[in-house]
């Protein structure tokens, strides 16, 4: 399995797509019911295959991710062939960038005590794009970010150059 198996809820939302998937593999509803009883391993293989197909499309469409810690926000633009990251680091111990209320500081960093650093880096993908996006989300704790967050940090970075 390349990614993860879809949840029951995800399968339910994609029921018609799954039926089409089975049909494209020449599996009728009657065959499917029989397989669930007699060929559990084959059923798991098909569920995993369908999950990978769906998730590859999903992860292939994600455009922006973010990772936040107490003192740093990193926003990633998932481009076709590379990741572009803009980071915002503060040295104000009274603020916590994981707190949504403190995110307003991005609009006015002069309200902070201590230094502010804005940095940018680009790098090519080290794996296929969907695989790397999956890894960032499920192993590195990144979350989907709005495009505006990246653009705001990019504007701040441009002003420092």
Backbone as a ProteinNet text record, in pm:
[ID]
protein_1_A
[PRIMARY]
XXXXXXXXXXXXXXXXXXXXXXXXXXXXXXXXXXXXXXXXXXXXXXXXXXXXXXXXXXXXXXXXXXXXXXXXXXXXXXXXXXXXXXXXXXXXXXXXXXXXXXXXXXXXXXXXXXXXXXXXXXXXXXXXXXXXXXXXXXXXXXXXXXXXXXXXXXXXXXXXX
[TERTIARY]
84.3	0	89	55.1	136.7	108.8	-17.7	-53.9	-117.6	-249	-324.4	-459.4	-526.5	-660	-759	-851.9	-957.3	-1038.3	-1094.6	-1180.3	-1316	-1394.1	-1529.1	-1610.4	-1599.7	-1672.4	-1628.6	-1499.3	-1449.2	-1500.6	-1498.5	-1552.2	-1699.5	-1775	-1918.2	-1940.9	-1860.7	-1874.4	-1833.9	-1750.6	-1700.3	-1761.7	-1877.8	-1938.8	-1956.3	-2007.3	-2029.5	-1896.4	-1793.2	-1660.4	-1604.9	-1630.7	-1582.5	-1654.7	-1783.6	-1860	-1802	-1768.7	-1707.6	-1571.3	-1495.6	-1365.4	-1381	-1478.5	-1502.1	-1543.1	-1631.9	-1677.2	-1560.8	-1470.5	-1355.4	-1261.3	-1274.1	-1196.8	-1281.8	-1394.5	-1484.3	-1538.3	-1570.9	-1626.9	-1769.5	-1865	-2005.8	-2040.7	-2158.7	-2204.5	-2212.4	-2259.3	-2268.9	-2129.6	-2034.2	-1896.3	-1837.1	-1865.4	-1811.7	-1863.7	-1992.2	-2050.8	-1988.9	-1967.6	-1905.2	-1760	-1687.8	-1546.8	-1534.7	-1626.6	-1619.3	-1626.9	-1694.4	-1708.9	-1595.2	-1558	-1465.4	-1322.4	-1300	-1165.1	-1129	-1118.6	-1092.3	-962.8	-860.4	-732.4	-747.4	-820.8	-845.3	-925.9	-1022.4	-1102.9	-1011.4	-920.9	-828.4	-737.8	-693	-608.8	-683.6	-809.5	-889.1	-918.7	-949.3	-972.3	-846	-731	-604.1	-573.1	-597.6	-570.9	-657.5	-785	-875.8	-832.6	-795.9	-749.9	-629	-533.1	-413.3	-446.5	-537.3	-576.6	-638.6	-731.3	-799.7	-700.2	-619	-529	-418.1	-374.6	-275.3	-331.7	-457.6	-521.9	-535.2	-575.5	-593.9	-461.4	-358.2	-228.9	-164.4	-198.9	-147.4	-208	-322	-390.2	-362.7	-304.3	-278.1	-172.9	-204.4	-115.6	-30.6	-84.5	-13.2	-27.4	82.9	85.1	150.3	118.5	183	223.5	327.5	370.3	397.8	333.3	349.8	405.6	495	542.1	525.9	565	546.6	609.8	726.1	797.9	816.6	764.6	789.8	667.1	645.9	547.1	623.5	602.9	658.4	541.3	534.9	429.4	496.5	448.2	506.5	412.6	468.9	394.2	438.3	344.2	373.5	360.4	469.2	469.9	483.9	484.7	489	615.8	731.9	858.7	939.1	888.7	965.2	874.2	931.1	866.1	931.7	850	899.8	847.8	937	897.7	934.3	840.1	867.2	841.2	937.1	925.1	923.6	858.7	844.9	879.8	988	1033.8	1036.8	982	981.1	1064.3	1110.7	1185	1114.5	982.3	901.5	845	899.1	854.3	710.4	650.3	513	410.1	456	365.3	381.8	275.4	273.1	202.3	275.9	219.5	128.3	118.6	19.4	-117.7	-121.6	-246	-305.3	-424.2	-483.7	-493.9	-512.9	-521.9	-390.6	-279.2	-148.6	-109.9	-184.9	-153.6	-173.7	-251.1	-269.1	-134.9	-36.3	96.4	158.8	114.9	169.6	137.1	24.1	-16.3	62.4	109.6	183.7	293.3	404.7	511.8	580.2	555.2	616.3	559.4	447.5	386.5	460.5	558.7	632.3	749.2	778.3	902.1	1004.6	1122.1	1224.9	1232.4	1330.6	1358.8	1257.4	1242.9	1159.8	1248.3	1243.7	1319.7	1222.5	1243.7	1165.5	1266	1242.9	1338.9	1265.6	1337.2	1277.6	1378.7	1325.3	1410.7	1326.9	1392.3	1326.9	1410.9	1341.5	1414.2	1327.8	1392.8	1314.5	1259.4	1154.8	1098.8	1201.6	1203.9	1294	1225.2	1094.7	1013.2	908.6	818.1	710.8	628.6	577.1	506.4	396.1	303.1	198.2	255.3	362.2	422.8	484.3	548.4	611	505.8	399.3	290.4	229.3	207.6	155.6	248.4	376.8	474.9	471.8	464.1	462.1	338.7	226.3	102.4	95.6	128	103.8	223	341.5	458.3	523.2	508	569.4	469.3	341.9	241.5	199.4	221.7	177.1	26.2	-31.5	-174.8	-192.7	-306	-334.5	-341.7	-282.9	-278.7	-349.9	-405.3	-466.2	-357.6	-387.5	-293.5	-255.3	-350.9	-325.9	-217.7	-204.4	-101.6	37.3	52.1	180.3	208	107.7	125.4	160.4	101	131.5	277.1	321.3	460.4	556.5	516.8	601.3	616.1	508.1	512.4	605	593.7	681.3	827.6	851.6	989	1043.2	961.3	1004.8	1040.3	968.9	995.9	1129.1	1175.9	1303.4	1423.4	1398.2	1508.1	1551.3
-117.2	0	123.7	215.4	335.5	440.8	462	567.1	504.6	508.7	449.2	406.5	320.9	281.3	391.5	417.2	513	466.1	559.5	525.1	479.4	418.3	375.4	494.4	606.5	727.9	775.7	771	812.7	718	587.5	491.4	517.8	548.3	574.7	695.4	799	919.2	892.5	793.4	761.1	632.5	595.6	467.5	451.6	552.8	540.1	526.7	595.8	582.3	442	387	252.3	149.5	169.8	79.5	84	203.5	216.2	147.5	161.5	96.3	-55.3	-109.6	-254.2	-294.8	-217.4	-248.8	-245.5	-150	-142.1	-260.9	-328.6	-450	-574.9	-557.9	-667.7	-743.4	-665.9	-726.4	-674.1	-765	-727.8	-719.4	-667.9	-659.3	-798.5	-893.9	-1032.5	-1088.2	-1063.1	-1108.2	-1046	-917.4	-846.3	-906.6	-934.9	-994.9	-1132.1	-1207.9	-1339.2	-1326.5	-1230.6	-1209.2	-1172.9	-1091.3	-1047.1	-1165.9	-1272.7	-1391	-1489.8	-1507.9	-1616.5	-1573.6	-1446.2	-1402.8	-1271.7	-1279.7	-1159.4	-1089.7	-1166.8	-1106.6	-1025.4	-1078.2	-1008	-880.4	-887.5	-770.1	-661	-697.6	-600.5	-539.7	-621.3	-570.8	-466.8	-494.7	-401.8	-273	-284.1	-165.3	-79.7	-145.1	-72.6	-6.5	-77.3	-23.6	99.6	90	203	320.5	292.6	397.9	470.6	395.7	457.5	544.7	499.6	577.7	710.3	702.8	823.9	917.8	865.2	950.2	1008.9	938.1	995.9	1121.6	1116.3	1234.6	1346.8	1311.9	1413.1	1480.8	1403.2	1461.1	1533.2	1492	1559.7	1697.4	1723.4	1852.4	1951	1906	1996.3	2097.9	2224.4	2331.5	2391.6	2398.6	2464.1	2383	2373.7	2309.5	2403.8	2383.8	2463.1	2373.8	2417.4	2352.5	2463.8	2452.8	2556.5	2497.3	2572.8	2543.4	2672.2	2670	2786.6	2912.3	2897.2	3015.6	3023	2925.6	2923.9	2877.3	2942.8	2897.5	2874.8	2759.1	2729.6	2700	2771.4	2747.9	2700.7	2589	2525.7	2541.7	2583.6	2582.9	2456.3	2368.5	2241.1	2260.7	2297.1	2320.5	2188.6	2194.7	2072.1	1991.2	2057.6	1986.3	2017.4	2109.2	2147.6	2201.2	2207.3	2270.5	2406.2	2507.9	2639.2	2663.4	2698.5	2718.6	2859.7	2924.5	3052.7	3033.2	3075.7	3060.3	3194.4	3194.9	3312.8	3267.4	3323.5	3280.7	3402.5	3383.3	3491	3451.4	3553.1	3528.6	3595.4	3600.6	3659.4	3545.3	3523.9	3410.5	3423.2	3541.3	3559.2	3521	3488	3454.8	3308	3251.3	3111.2	3103.1	3074.7	3072.5	2952.6	2860.7	2753.5	2800.7	2915	2974.7	3060.7	3027.8	3104.8	3254.6	3292.6	3434.5	3507.3	3439	3502.4	3509.2	3442.5	3448.6	3588.5	3672	3810.4	3883.5	3831.2	3892.6	3892.9	3801.9	3799.7	3929.2	3987.5	4111.2	4230.9	4223.6	4335.2	4283.5	4235.4	4178.3	4279.7	4408.9	4511.1	4506	4436.4	4422.5	4320.6	4253.5	4149.6	4207.8	4143.9	4172.4	4072.6	4120.6	4030.1	4029.3	3958.6	3955.7	3872.9	3907.1	3833.2	3798.4	3674	3630	3575.2	3612.4	3557.2	3495.8	3370.7	3300.2	3219.8	3190	3116.9	3017.1	2902.9	2801.3	2722.8	2674.3	2588	2462.3	2352.9	2228.1	2137.2	2055.8	1959.4	1850.5	1785.7	1674.3	1562.7	1497.4	1384.8	1252.7	1258.7	1143.8	1198.7	1114.2	1166.1	1265.2	1367	1476	1426.4	1339.5	1294.2	1221.2	1144.4	1071.2	1167.7	1271.4	1366.8	1448.5	1487.7	1559.9	1471.4	1344.7	1250	1242.3	1227.5	1218.7	1344.4	1459.6	1585.6	1595.6	1547.6	1556.5	1452.7	1328.2	1220.5	1185.6	1229.1	1198.5	1323.2	1436.8	1560.7	1656.1	1622.1	1703.3	1829.5	1836.9	1953.4	1947	2063.5	2074.2	2156.7	2141.9	2221	2367.6	2453	2596.6	2672.9	2788.1	2871.4	2941	2961.6	3028.2	3166.1	3235.4	3370	3374.7	3268.7	3265.7	3264.9	3185.1	3180.6	3317	3373.9	3502.7	3613.7	3612.4	3713.7	3702.2	3580.1	3560.7	3594	3560.5	3592.3	3743.3	3816.6	3962.8	4018.3	3963.7	4007.7	3977.8	3861.1	3823.5	3919.7	3952.3	4042.8	4180.3	4225.1	4355.1	4357.8	4240.4	4234.5	4223.5	4201.1	4183.7	4314.2
0	0	0	-85.1	-102.3	4.6	36.3	131.6	255.5	260.7	370.5	314.7	388.4	345.5	383.7	294.5	323.5	443.4	516.1	628.5	575.7	661.8	624.1	574.7	643.8	604.9	465.7	438.7	306.6	198.1	227	130.4	102.9	207.4	188.9	98.9	114.8	31.1	-113.8	-133.7	-267.5	-322.9	-272.3	-308.3	-458.9	-525.4	-670.4	-744.7	-697.5	-759.3	-737.4	-618.9	-590.1	-676.6	-696.9	-784.4	-925.5	-973.4	-1106.5	-1109.8	-1001.7	-991.5	-1002.1	-928.2	-935	-1076.2	-1137.4	-1272.9	-1371.8	-1355.1	-1445.9	-1427.8	-1312.8	-1286.8	-1308.6	-1379.8	-1417.2	-1295.7	-1190.6	-1070	-1054.1	-1060.2	-1044.9	-896.5	-867.7	-728.7	-666.7	-746.3	-697.1	-668.7	-759.9	-739	-612.4	-592.6	-476.3	-346.4	-340.9	-220.5	-194	-298.2	-284.2	-237	-294.4	-255.7	-107.7	-58.9	81.1	176.1	133.6	217.7	194.5	68	33.2	5.9	-24.9	-62.7	8.1	137	216.8	175.1	142.1	102.4	-26.1	-122.6	-248.7	-224.4	-133	-96.7	-40.8	50.2	108.4	1.3	-92.5	-201.9	-284.9	-315.8	-395.6	-318.2	-190.1	-107.8	-100.9	-84.6	-80	-214.4	-322.3	-455.6	-482.1	-450.5	-469.3	-381.4	-257.6	-166.5	-223.8	-274.6	-332.3	-453.1	-536.8	-654.4	-611.1	-517.4	-468.5	-401.3	-310.6	-234.5	-320.4	-422.1	-513.1	-578.8	-618.4	-678.1	-575	-454.9	-349.3	-317.8	-289.4	-252.6	-370.2	-490.8	-609.4	-630.3	-567.1	-583.6	-470.4	-362.8	-249.9	-291.7	-272.1	-318.4	-206.4	-84.9	25.1	153.2	225.8	356.7	456.3	583.3	687.3	803.1	870.1	993.9	1093.6	1210.7	1312.6	1440.3	1501.1	1635.9	1715.9	1839.8	1926.4	1866	1806.2	1758.3	1606.1	1531.8	1387.5	1309.2	1197.5	1099.4	970	912	780.3	687.6	575.8	478.5	350.4	298	180.9	61.9	-49.7	-175.2	-248.8	-273.6	-339	-489.3	-550.9	-694.8	-768.4	-898.8	-977.8	-952.8	-950.2	-939.3	-814.6	-731.6	-613.2	-504	-385.1	-270.7	-249.4	-230.5	-190.1	-49.7	41.4	179.6	222.4	289.1	353.4	501.2	580.8	724.5	795.5	910	994.2	1134.8	1191.7	1324.3	1416.3	1535.6	1633.8	1755.1	1826.7	1950.9	2068.3	2063.2	2170.1	2254.7	2374.8	2456.6	2506.9	2493.7	2539.4	2433.3	2313.2	2203.5	2164.4	2112.4	2070.4	1935.9	1830.6	1695.3	1669.4	1764.9	1750.3	1798.8	1866.4	1914.9	1802.7	1754.1	1643.8	1671.4	1797.3	1831.1	1804.3	1817.7	1797.6	1650.1	1564	1420	1363.5	1431.3	1387.4	1384.1	1454.4	1455.1	1316.5	1232.5	1096.5	1022.7	1053.4	987	1039.9	1163.6	1221.9	1314.5	1257.6	1339.8	1430.6	1410.1	1496.3	1637.7	1655.9	1788.6	1875.7	1818.3	1890.6	1968	2081.6	2152.8	2100.5	2066.3	2016.8	1865.1	1815.8	1672.6	1594.5	1468.1	1373.5	1254.8	1214.3	1096.8	994	870.6	760.5	664.4	629.1	545.1	438.6	331.9	220.1	166	122	60.4	-40.1	-142.2	-241	-254.9	-281.7	-307.4	-393	-475.8	-554.6	-463.3	-509.8	-433.2	-423.6	-309.4	-288.7	-321.5	-341.8	-382.3	-478.8	-526	-610.7	-530.9	-598	-531.5	-436	-480.7	-387.5	-265.2	-285.3	-173.7	-72.1	-121.5	-30.5	44.9	-23.3	43.7	152.9	121.3	220.4	342.6	318.3	427.3	513.1	447.9	522.6	611.4	561.1	638.1	749.7	719.3	814.6	902.1	862.9	945.5	1003	934.2	981.8	1045.2	1041	1107.8	1035.2	906.2	830.1	809.2	790.2	762.4	636.1	572.7	453.7	494.4	412.5	441.2	331	364.5	260.8	177.3	51.9	-38.1	15.8	74.8	126.1	232.1	310	413.4	348.9	245.3	174.3	110.5	46.1	-22.7	75.3	195.6	295.6	340.5	367.5	408.5	294.1	172.3	56.4	41.9	62.5	55.8	164.6	284.8	394.3	360	302.7	265.8	160.8	60.3	-46.3	11	111.5	173.1	248.2	290.1	363.1	268.5	142.1	46.2	-16.9
[MASK]
+++++++++++++++++++++++++++++++++++++++++++++++++++++++++++++++++++++++++++++++++++++++++++++++++++++++++++++++++++++++++++++++++++++++++++++++++++++++++++++++++

